[in-house]
Amino acid sequence: MKMRNNIDTFIENASRYFDRYARREFIAWLLIGRYFAVLIPVILIVVVTIFVYFNPFAPKNAYLAIGQTGSSYGVIGERFQEIFSKYGIHLQLIKTDGLEEGLTNLEDPKSIVNASFITAGSSVAKDYPDLVSLGSVQFAPIWIFYSGEKLNIDDPFDYFSKRKIGVGLPETNSNKMFRHALWANQHDAINSKGLLELSHLESAEKLRAGELDAVFIIDSFNAPVVQSLLQDPKIHVLSMNLADAYVKKYPVLHKLVIPRGSLNLEKILPREDIILLGSTTNLLVEASTHPAIQWSFMLAASEFGKFSQDFFSKPGDFPKYQDSGFPLSPVAKRFYTQGQPAVFDYLPLWMGSIIESAWVMILAFIALIYPFFKWVLKLRAYPSKKFMYKSFIDMRDLDEAIEYVKTRQDIFALLERVDHLIQLNESRWLSETEVRFYFVKKNILLGMKKQLNEKLKSIS
């Protein structure tokens, strides 16, 4: 019971204190508004401009292009969705006929897509000036799956261009890179009737059915369509005999190895090392993408990389800035040089991302906050100072008038002025620096009132 009474007393005192000082602050700023009304629109414009520039509130939705069905990008996208949901952002996955279409959508200002995977080396930054990179998220091996007898050839592109090979849908990365390899080796890709422009899923089905001789795919080891072909005993993976030469000629490529027995130790599959060429999968976003969305992608890529079971990399190898074909986003640069900001452990992502984007300005603000605070205090006290200054001038004029007053009528008029000043002194808000003059004024005015009453008695 005693504790309850103490709590009630505390709440009552706190309420009284808040009511008193909150009212005083309200009056202070109301008076400032009256004195500086002309500046209020300017201040509002500045505040709105800063707000729009920093755009502090992150969008609730993000849109990621994930290519065609059966690719690894859908698997990554689904994992990203789970991580994005932790930050209150819904990541919508947009299926396209290939990564190239996702890149086109990303560049299109009318498209909702604001992020897309892309194979390193398939596109160049000068064609997409509004896009920036968040780094590479995985290796993208170049697979040539074929059926029949095992082959040992140096120029697979020439060999399979004379046969039926699925090279991906038109304008996809796989399609473009196969044709590019033909041109690079001085073969005529245009006249090749064996290049069938089919989706990877459809090509895999036709390869199993014997309707194709080979399939050309650029995708992760974990891509569902790649895994389905790797597990088919009738399908082989072509080993690139000239992998070192290709890597030397095209630095964007990497030499990847499937070691002997690494697919099945018991059956020792494969029977010998398989050498592959590979690129990396990069994640691109619009340069104007909100920092919170970019940070969400970086954190999602980091968490995905930590637990990645990719065959050609270790957990934690990705993400990294491996392909410099596109400029690195400032957000990604911050991530790769300094890691995940500690501020994200304490603040919501949208707020932490603003602090990370504007930390230089925030430091400058902190450096200026003390003089600014002093200026605010002076501004707040200005109406009180002005009132006090005018009050003392009025009292000086009253003092002179009292000395020379002669008639009862004039005395009553001066008494009214004194009462008016007393009322103003009691009702007007005073700042902390001016409140010390309250009793000084009150005593002076009461003395004037007493002096006038004595004069009034002497005249009667």
C-alpha positions in Angstrom: 0.0 0.0 0.0 2.8 2.4 0.9 4.6 1.6 -2.3 1.4 2.3 -4.3 1.1 5.7 -2.6 4.7 6.5 -3.4 4.1 5.6 -7.0 1.0 7.7 -7.2 2.8 10.6 -5.6 5.7 10.3 -8.0 3.3 10.2 -11.0 1.4 13.3 -9.7 4.7 15.3 -9.1 6.1 14.2 -12.5 2.8 15.2 -14.2 2.8 18.6 -12.5 6.4 19.2 -13.4 5.9 18.1 -17.0 2.7 20.2 -17.3 4.5 23.3 -16.0 7.6 23.0 -18.1 6.0 21.7 -21.2 3.6 24.7 -21.2 6.5 27.0 -20.7 8.4 25.5 -23.6 5.3 25.7 -25.8 4.9 29.4 -25.0 8.6 30.0 -25.6 8.5 28.5 -29.1 5.1 30.1 -29.8 6.7 33.5 -29.2 9.7 32.6 -31.3 7.2 31.7 -34.1 5.7 35.2 -33.8 9.0 36.9 -33.9 10.6 34.8 -36.7 7.5 33.9 -38.7 9.2 34.8 -42.0 11.9 32.2 -41.4 9.6 29.3 -40.7 8.9 28.5 -44.4 12.6 28.7 -45.2 13.4 26.3 -42.3 10.7 23.9 -43.5 12.0 23.9 -47.0 15.5 23.1 -45.8 14.2 20.3 -43.6 12.1 18.8 -46.3 15.0 19.0 -48.8 17.3 17.2 -46.4 14.6 14.6 -45.7 14.0 13.9 -49.4 17.8 13.8 -50.2 18.5 11.2 -47.5 15.2 9.4 -48.0 15.4 7.8 -44.6 12.6 5.2 -44.9 13.5 2.1 -46.8 11.0 0.7 -49.3 9.0 -2.3 -48.1 9.6 -4.2 -51.3 12.7 -5.2 -53.4 12.7 -7.0 -56.8 15.4 -9.4 -57.8 15.7 -11.0 -61.3 16.6 -14.7 -61.0 16.8 -16.0 -64.5 15.1 -19.1 -65.8 13.6 -22.1 -64.0 16.1 -24.7 -62.8 18.9 -22.2 -62.3 20.9 -21.7 -59.0 19.7 -18.1 -58.9 16.2 -19.1 -57.8 17.8 -21.1 -55.0 19.9 -18.1 -53.9 16.8 -15.8 -54.3 14.7 -18.0 -52.0 17.4 -17.9 -49.3 17.7 -14.1 -49.8 13.9 -13.8 -49.2 14.2 -15.4 -45.8 17.0 -13.0 -44.8 15.3 -10.0 -46.2 12.2 -10.8 -44.1 14.3 -10.3 -40.9 14.7 -6.7 -41.9 11.0 -6.1 -42.7 11.5 -6.1 -46.5 9.7 -8.4 -48.9 12.0 -9.6 -51.7 10.0 -10.5 -54.8 11.7 -12.9 -57.2 11.2 -12.1 -60.9 11.7 -15.0 -63.3 13.2 -14.1 -66.7 14.3 -16.0 -69.8 17.9 -15.5 -68.7 20.2 -13.2 -66.7 20.6 -10.9 -69.7 16.9 -10.1 -69.7 17.2 -9.4 -65.9 20.0 -7.0 -66.7 17.9 -5.3 -69.4 15.0 -5.0 -66.9 17.3 -3.6 -64.3 18.5 -0.8 -66.6 14.9 0.0 -67.7 13.5 2.8 -65.6 10.0 1.6 -66.2 10.8 -1.9 -64.8 10.2 -2.8 -61.1 13.4 -4.9 -61.0 16.1 -3.2 -58.9 18.7 -6.0 -58.7 19.8 -8.8 -60.9 22.5 -11.6 -61.1 24.9 -11.4 -64.0 27.7 -13.6 -65.2 31.0 -11.8 -65.1 32.4 -11.0 -68.6 29.0 -11.2 -70.3 28.3 -7.4 -70.2 30.3 -4.2 -69.8 29.6 -1.2 -67.6 29.7 1.3 -70.4 26.5 -0.2 -71.8 24.8 0.1 -68.3 26.1 3.4 -66.8 23.4 3.5 -64.1 24.3 0.1 -62.6 26.8 -0.7 -59.8 28.1 -4.0 -58.4 27.6 -5.5 -55.0 30.3 -8.1 -55.7 30.4 -11.7 -56.7 28.3 -14.3 -54.9 29.5 -17.6 -56.4 31.4 -19.3 -59.1 29.5 -19.9 -62.4 31.2 -22.9 -64.1 30.9 -23.4 -67.9 29.4 -26.8 -68.4 29.3 -28.9 -71.6 27.2 -31.9 -70.9 27.1 -34.6 -73.7 26.0 -38.2 -74.2 27.6 -41.1 -76.0 31.3 -42.0 -75.9 33.7 -40.0 -73.8 35.5 -37.3 -75.7 39.0 -35.8 -75.6 39.0 -32.7 -77.8 40.7 -29.4 -77.7 38.1 -27.2 -79.4 34.7 -28.2 -78.0 33.0 -25.1 -79.5 33.9 -26.1 -83.0 33.1 -29.7 -82.4 29.6 -29.2 -81.0 28.7 -26.4 -83.3 28.5 -29.0 -86.0 26.2 -31.1 -83.9 23.0 -30.5 -82.1 23.7 -28.5 -78.9 21.4 -26.5 -76.7 23.0 -23.1 -76.1 20.3 -21.4 -74.1 17.5 -19.0 -75.1 18.3 -16.1 -77.4 20.2 -13.2 -75.7 20.9 -15.3 -72.6 24.5 -15.3 -71.1 25.0 -19.0 -72.1 23.9 -18.3 -75.7 26.0 -15.2 -76.0 29.2 -16.7 -74.5 29.0 -19.9 -76.6 28.8 -17.8 -79.8 31.5 -15.5 -78.5 33.8 -18.5 -78.0 33.1 -19.5 -81.6 34.0 -16.1 -82.9 37.1 -15.9 -80.7 38.3 -19.2 -82.2 37.6 -17.9 -85.7 34.6 -20.1 -86.4 31.5 -19.1 -88.1 28.7 -19.3 -85.5 26.1 -17.7 -87.7 26.0 -20.5 -90.3 25.9 -23.2 -87.6 22.5 -24.9 -87.7 23.4 -27.1 -84.7 23.0 -24.3 -82.2 19.5 -24.7 -80.7 18.2 -21.9 -78.7 16.4 -23.7 -75.9 16.0 -23.2 -72.2 18.4 -25.1 -70.0 15.6 -27.3 -68.6 14.3 -28.1 -72.1 17.8 -28.8 -73.4 18.5 -31.2 -70.5 15.3 -33.1 -71.2 16.1 -33.4 -74.9 19.7 -34.5 -74.1 18.4 -37.4 -72.0 15.9 -38.3 -74.8 18.7 -38.4 -77.3 17.4 -35.4 -79.3 20.5 -33.4 -78.6 24.2 -34.2 -78.6 25.2 -31.7 -75.9 24.0 -28.9 -73.6 26.0 -25.7 -72.9 25.1 -24.2 -69.5 26.7 -21.5 -67.4 25.5 -21.9 -63.8 26.5 -23.0 -60.3 27.3 -26.6 -59.3 24.2 -26.5 -57.1 21.8 -25.5 -59.9 19.0 -28.0 -60.0 19.4 -28.6 -63.8 23.2 -29.1 -63.4 22.7 -31.5 -60.5 20.1 -33.5 -62.5 22.6 -34.0 -65.4 25.6 -34.7 -63.1 23.6 -37.6 -61.5 22.7 -39.1 -64.8 25.2 -42.0 -65.5 24.6 -41.7 -69.3 25.6 -38.0 -69.3 29.3 -36.9 -69.3 30.9 -33.6 -68.5 33.5 -32.4 -71.0 36.9 -31.6 -69.6 38.5 -28.4 -71.0 42.0 -29.4 -72.2 43.0 -25.8 -73.0 41.6 -24.3 -69.8 44.9 -22.6 -68.9 45.1 -21.0 -72.4 41.6 -19.7 -72.1 42.3 -18.2 -68.6 45.4 -16.6 -70.0 43.6 -15.0 -72.9 40.4 -14.1 -70.9 41.4 -13.0 -67.3 37.7 -12.9 -66.3 37.7 -16.7 -66.5 38.8 -19.1 -63.8 40.1 -22.7 -63.9 37.9 -25.0 -61.9 38.6 -28.6 -61.1 36.3 -31.5 -60.2 38.9 -33.9 -58.6 38.9 -37.6 -59.3 36.4 -39.4 -57.0 35.0 -36.2 -55.6 31.4 -36.8 -56.8 31.3 -40.4 -55.4 34.2 -41.8 -53.4 32.8 -45.3 -53.3 32.5 -45.6 -57.0 35.4 -43.2 -57.7 33.5 -40.8 -59.8 34.7 -39.1 -61.8 37.4 -41.5 -62.9 39.8 -38.6 -63.6 40.0 -34.9 -62.9 37.5 -32.8 -64.9 38.8 -29.4 -65.8 36.3 -26.6 -66.3 36.3 -23.0 -67.1 34.2 -20.7 -65.0 33.2 -17.2 -64.3 31.6 -15.6 -61.3 28.1 -14.5 -60.7 27.8 -10.9 -59.8 25.0 -9.0 -58.1 24.1 -5.7 -59.7 21.8 -3.0 -58.5 20.7 0.4 -59.7 23.0 3.1 -58.4 20.0 4.9 -57.0 18.8 1.9 -55.0 18.1 2.8 -51.4 21.1 2.1 -49.1 18.9 -0.1 -46.8 18.0 -2.3 -49.8 21.7 -2.5 -50.8 22.7 -3.3 -47.2 20.0 -6.0 -47.2 21.5 -7.6 -50.3 25.1 -7.4 -48.8 24.0 -8.9 -45.5 22.0 -11.6 -47.3 24.9 -12.4 -49.6 27.3 -12.6 -46.6 25.0 -14.9 -44.6 24.4 -17.1 -47.7 28.2 -17.3 -48.3 28.9 -18.3 -44.7 26.8 -21.4 -45.1 27.4 -22.0 -48.8 27.9 -25.6 -49.9 29.2 -24.6 -53.3 31.5 -27.3 -54.7 34.2 -24.9 -55.9 34.5 -22.5 -52.9 34.7 -22.7 -49.1 32.1 -21.2 -46.8 32.9 -17.5 -46.3 34.7 -17.1 -49.7 31.8 -15.1 -51.1 30.7 -12.4 -51.4 33.8 -10.6 -52.7 34.7 -8.0 -55.3 36.4 -10.2 -57.9 35.2 -8.8 -61.2 35.9 -5.1 -61.8 33.7 -5.0 -64.9 31.2 -2.8 -63.0 32.0 -0.1 -60.5 31.6 -1.1 -56.9 28.7 0.5 -55.0 29.7 2.8 -52.1 27.7 0.5 -49.8 29.6 -2.6 -51.0 32.9 -0.8 -50.8 32.2 0.0 -47.1 31.3 -3.7 -46.5 34.4 -5.1 -48.2 36.8 -2.7 -46.5 35.3 -2.5 -43.0 32.9 -5.4 -42.7 29.3 -5.3 -41.4 28.7 -2.1 -39.5 28.2 -2.5 -35.7 25.4 0.0 -35.8 23.1 -2.7 -37.4 23.3 -4.6 -34.1 21.6 -1.8 -32.2 19.4 0.1 -34.7 16.8 -0.8 -37.4 18.3 -1.4 -40.8 16.8 1.7 -42.3 18.2 3.9 -39.6 21.6 2.2 -39.5 21.9 2.5 -43.3 21.3 6.3 -43.2 23.9 6.7 -40.5 26.3 4.6 -42.6 25.6 6.7 -45.7 25.8 10.0 -44.0 28.4 9.4 -41.3 30.7 12.2 -42.5 27.8 14.6 -42.3 26.9 13.2 -38.9 30.4 13.8 -37.6 30.3 17.3 -38.9 26.9 17.8 -37.2 28.3 16.5 -33.9 31.1 19.0 -34.2 28.7 21.8 -34.8 25.9 20.7 -32.4 27.3 22.6 -29.4 27.5 26.0 -31.0 24.2 25.3 -32.7 22.7 24.4 -29.3 23.9 27.7 -27.9 22.4 29.5 -30.8 19.1 27.8 -30.2 19.2 28.8 -26.6 19.8 32.4 -27.6 17.0 32.2 -30.1 14.7 30.8 -27.5 15.6 33.5 -25.0 15.2 36.4 -27.5 11.5 37.1 -26.9 12.1 37.1 -23.2 15.0 39.5 -23.5 13.1 41.8 -25.7 10.1 41.9 -23.3 12.4 42.6 -20.4 14.2 45.3 -22.2 10.9 47.0 -23.2 9.6 46.6 -19.6 12.6 48.5 -18.1 12.1 51.3 -20.6 8.5 51.5 -19.7 9.3 51.6 -16.0 11.9 54.3 -16.5 9.2 56.4 -18.4 6.8 55.7 -15.5 9.3 56.7 -12.9 9.8 60.1 -14.6 6.0 60.5 -15.0 5.4 59.8 -11.3 7.9 62.4 -10.3 6.0 65.2 -12.1 2.4 64.0 -11.8 0.0 66.7 -10.4 -3.6 65.7 -10.8 -5.7 62.8 -9.5 -6.7 61.9 -13.1 -3.1 61.5 -14.1 -2.3 59.5 -11.0 -5.2 57.1 -11.8 -3.9 56.8 -15.4 -0.4 55.9 -14.1 -1.8 53.4 -11.6 -3.5 51.6 -14.6 -0.2 51.5 -16.4 1.6 50.1 -13.3 -1.2 47.4 -12.9 -0.8 46.5 -16.5 2.9 46.1 -16.2 2.5 44.0 -13.0 0.0 41.8 -14.9 2.4 41.4 -17.8 5.2 40.5 -15.5 3.2 37.8 -13.9 1.7 36.3 -17.0 4.6 36.6 -19.5 7.0 33.7 -20.0 10.6 34.5 -19.0 13.7 32.5 -20.0 16.0 31.1 -17.4 18.4 34.0 -18.0 15.8 36.6 -17.5 13.7 35.1 -14.7 16.0 36.6 -12.1 14.6 40.0 -13.0 11.1 38.9 -12.2 11.2 39.9 -8.5 13.3 43.0 -9.3 10.5 44.2 -11.6 7.8 43.2 -9.2 9.3 45.1 -6.3 10.0 48.2 -8.4 6.4 48.2 -9.8 4.9 47.6 -6.3 7.1 50.5 -5.0 5.7 52.7 -7.9 2.2 51.7 -7.0 2.8 52.6 -3.3 4.3 55.9 -4.3 1.4 56.8 -6.5 -1.1 55.9 -3.8 0.7 58.2 -1.3 0.6 61.1 -3.9 -3.1 60.4 -4.3 -3.6 60.8 -0.5 -1.6 64.0 -0.4 -3.7 65.6 -3.2 -7.0 64.7 -1.6 
